[in-house]
Amino acid sequence: MTQHLTTDVLICGAGAAGLSLAIDLARRGVDFRLIEKAEQPFRGSRGKGIQPRSLEVFEDYGIADRLFAAGGPYPPIHEYRPDGSFAESLLAEPGGPTPAEPYHAPLMVPQFLTEGVMRERLAELGHHVAFGHELTGFVQDDAGVTAQVGNTEVRAGYLVGADGGRSFVRQALGVEFPGKTLGVRAIVADVVLEGVDRGAWHRFGSGIVQVMLCPLAGTELFQVQGPVPLEGEVDLSAAAITALVRERTGRDITIRSVAWASAYSMNARLADRYRIGRVFLAGDAAHTHPPTGGQGLNTSVQDSYNLGWKLAAVLRGAPDTLLATYEAERRPIAAAMLGLSTQLLDEVKQGAMRRDRATRQLDLGYPNSSLALQARAGEGVQAGDRAPDAPVRGAAGQPTRLFSLFRGPHWTLLGCDASRAAVAPRPGLDVHIVGPGGDIVDDRGHFYDAYGVSPGDWVLVRPDGYVGAVAGADDLPLVEQYLAEVGVTAP
């Protein structure tokens, strides 16, 4: 007997992209259903690096501290020479956090732990993953999507395919996934081993005979990575991986057990479309990258961070045109990250492991978006930029940060030496005045350093932490029009 359910958003796929979107919708009070065809959570560590920009996203979700507790910093890399000596290097650039950038280095958290923390947060918000529920078909019309999930017919306002590189949703839509196979096949395995210490990421050999042994923070496991032949079956047993590791390292290293292992071919592909009607693609369903640079999981999380607030706004009455900005903003980001990951892969083949600022994702933005209103010329922060953090004080004297003010599903309007009375209060918008008579005191100048604003200026920060508008005192009507176009209106 067929069951019938209705929901605002049906999310297909409960990996990092699907969980991120679910958390974002849950905290906005949107009704949704998150389904996953697998019977249980993914238990591997294909993705293990959380970049600084994603850490800012996870702080907004309320889980950054939990992830730091679950994982740890990347260890130094030991690249071994034929004589057994090694050169040591650091994955992170030197330096530390700054007032504008509170996270400066990637955090190592195995993917299964990251997704576990995300599921825990989702449960706190009153939702769970429906494991063992497979999407087998769907049709859409002007009013919604009718999906078949097992013996249940789900009627949803929108469907989001976050179902991985082999996405059923993408294929059912007929969206092309052009790109190339990169001519590299590799194994990745989470193992318990003996023979090397946990104080370093060990790299032996180069090219097609290299192997890397990385201790996975927060666990007793190591991740083993190494290229394998392009064709043929790959034995992923403990004995076979032991033989491969010993051959390539020349050391008496033993794999005691294998918790999870996979052999995969590296691809670089980008979907032609991120949206057809009421159906969207997010994460690996929209783009696949080689793992070099740790970009895949992070790009996926940020896809959903971009899409979540827009879906919620449109469901509450904002113009549908807002949803067109998802593909316009996120597809160029994925194209650039695909190029970066491929370039880093080429460098790895040559023996280098570069991780510079570009991999941190802090400089990504949407300056060419239709949602970027630059009404005031200046050299400070620009519309479309990532909104910087800054330590400040409340008027009562307590220390706080801009990121604390931004945290949550709302928009934030910052006025510099401006009048609060100039902006009518409304749901979904928090207004803060920095300067004399305001509720925020920038006594150390970090806000002015980061934003470069002048008295009378206004900076509108989107729910996903990017600058929507920069305006002068005479430009408030433009800001009001902008807010109306994204569904934030005064009563």
Secondary structure, 3 states (H helix, E strand, C coil): CCEEEEEEEEEECCCHHHHHHHHHHHHCCCCEEEEECCCCCCCCCCCCEECHHHHHHHHHHCCHHHHHHHCEECCCEEEECCCCCEEEECCCCCCCCCCCCCCCCCEECCHHHHHHHHHHHHHHCCCCCEECCCEEEEEEECCEEEEEECCEEEEEEEEEECCCCCCHHHHHHCCCCCEEEEEEEEEEEEEEEECCCCCCEEEECCHHHCEEEEECCCCCCEEEEEEECCCCCCCCCHHHHHHHHHHHHCCCCEEEEEEEEEEEEEEEEECCCCEECCEEECHHHCEECCCCCCCHHHHHHHHHHHHHHHHHHHHCCCCCHHHHHHHHHHHHHHHHHHHHHHHHHHHHHCCCCCCCHHHHCCCCCCCCCCCCEECCCCCCCCCCCECCCCEEEECCCCEEEHHHHHCCCCEEEEEECCCHHHCCCCCCEEEEEECCCCCEECCCCHHHHHHCCCCCCEEEECCCCEEEEEECHHHHHHHHHHHHHCCCCCC
